[in-house]
Amino acid sequence: MAKVILLNGSPRKNSNTLLVLKECAKAIEAEGVETEIISLKDKNIQSCIACGTCTETGNCSLDDGLDEIIDKIREADGFIPAAPVYFGTARGDIMSALQRIGKVSRGGDKFLDWMVGGPITVARRGGQTLTLQEMTMFFPINGMIIPGSSYWNMVTAGPEGTALEDTEGIDTIRLFGTNVAKLIKKIKE
Ligand SMILES: Cc1cc2nc3c(=O)[nH]c(=O)nc-3n(C[C@H](O)[C@H](O)[C@H](O)COP(=O)(O)O)c2cc1C
């Protein structure tokens, strides 16, 4: 069965980003595609140290739990990272994760090639489009395919647990999830 990994880059317990990813996952599963939401919340994700080990071993040399996530993405057909906006850009650990995931893929078995997905951002007020652009850089350089939606993949929410109040944003994310699943099914036909 096809599967999509959704990666939550928020450290908060009642995270808006998590709420958004749950809606995205529901839309994907409604198309008969399996999902798993993974959180970076209790991890201490480090940045790539450019050691080059991954080109020889196919795994990251840093021992902070990202390798287990990489192995799950390697087995999946879709990948959707989501980040809260911090000072107009993505929270740092999700970018560290993306850079290491991309490095392991590019230097080795290129597991991201033809994988379907795209970024999602959540912010109280500003910085969404720049953050989406920042995160989008990860996809084409790794041979990935980003489907569209009715708007950009952004949801407006400030206080914890309020993300569902942005109904237009949530509808955009649901349609994005549907399109991710539909495209995966087309590719696997
Ligand atoms: C350090 C920090 C910086 C933030 N910077 C921004 C920002 O630049 N723009 C914005 O709209 N919201 C900003 N926020 C608010 C969060 O993006 C917002 O509360 C979001 O809902 C958090 O998602 P989460 O609940 O999934 O963590 C910031 C929050 C923190 C803690």
The ligand as an SDF file (V2000), in Angstrom:
LIG
                    3D

 31 33  0  0  0  0  0  0  0  0999 V2000
   10.1560   32.2250   18.3150 C   0  0  0  0  0  0  0  0  0  0  0  0
    8.8600   32.4120   17.5670 C   0  0  0  0  0  0  0  0  0  0  0  0
    8.8460   33.1740   16.4360 C   0  0  0  0  0  0  0  0  0  0  0  0
    7.6660   33.3590   15.7210 C   0  0  0  0  0  0  0  0  0  0  0  0
    7.6990   34.0900   14.5730 N   0  0  0  0  0  0  0  0  0  0  0  0
    6.5730   34.2630   13.8600 C   0  0  0  0  0  0  0  0  0  0  0  0
    6.5980   34.9920   12.6260 C   0  0  0  0  0  0  0  0  0  0  0  0
    7.6280   35.4290   12.1430 O   0  0  0  0  0  0  0  0  0  0  0  0
    5.4150   35.1720   11.9920 N   0  0  0  0  0  0  0  0  0  0  0  0
    4.2320   34.7120   12.4900 C   0  0  0  0  0  0  0  0  0  0  0  0
    3.2190   34.9170   11.8620 O   0  0  0  0  0  0  0  0  0  0  0  0
    4.1890   33.9580   13.6060 N   0  0  0  0  0  0  0  0  0  0  0  0
    5.3320   33.7280   14.3080 C   0  0  0  0  0  0  0  0  0  0  0  0
    5.2910   32.9620   15.4530 N   0  0  0  0  0  0  0  0  0  0  0  0
    4.0150   32.3400   15.8600 C   0  0  0  0  0  0  0  0  0  0  0  0
    3.8710   30.8780   15.3760 C   0  0  0  0  0  0  0  0  0  0  0  0
    4.2280   30.7120   14.0340 O   0  0  0  0  0  0  0  0  0  0  0  0
    2.4190   30.4390   15.5640 C   0  0  0  0  0  0  0  0  0  0  0  0
    2.0600   30.5290   16.9340 O   0  0  0  0  0  0  0  0  0  0  0  0
    2.1330   29.0350   15.0930 C   0  0  0  0  0  0  0  0  0  0  0  0
    0.7570   28.7510   15.2490 O   0  0  0  0  0  0  0  0  0  0  0  0
    2.9470   27.9970   15.8270 C   0  0  0  0  0  0  0  0  0  0  0  0
    2.6290   26.7150   15.3640 O   0  0  0  0  0  0  0  0  0  0  0  0
    2.6460   25.4280   16.3450 P   0  0  0  0  0  0  0  0  0  0  0  0
    1.4900   25.6010   17.3040 O   0  0  0  0  0  0  0  0  0  0  0  0
    2.4660   24.2700   15.4560 O   0  0  0  0  0  0  0  0  0  0  0  0
    3.9640   25.4490   17.0310 O   0  0  0  0  0  0  0  0  0  0  0  0
    6.4550   32.7660   16.1760 C   0  0  0  0  0  0  0  0  0  0  0  0
    6.4760   31.9840   17.3470 C   0  0  0  0  0  0  0  0  0  0  0  0
    7.6670   31.8040   18.0320 C   0  0  0  0  0  0  0  0  0  0  0  0
    7.6740   30.9260   19.2690 C   0  0  0  0  0  0  0  0  0  0  0  0
  1  2  1  0
  2  3  1  0
  2 30  2  0
  3  4  2  0
  4  5  1  0
  4 28  1  0
  5  6  2  0
  6  7  1  0
  6 13  1  0
  7  8  2  0
  7  9  1  0
  9 10  1  0
 10 11  2  0
 10 12  1  0
 12 13  2  0
 13 14  1  0
 14 15  1  0
 14 28  1  0
 15 16  1  0
 16 17  1  0
 16 18  1  0
 18 19  1  0
 18 20  1  0
 20 21  1  0
 20 22  1  0
 22 23  1  0
 23 24  1  0
 24 25  2  0
 24 26  1  0
 24 27  1  0
 28 29  2  0
 29 30  1  0
 30 31  1  0
M  END
$$$$
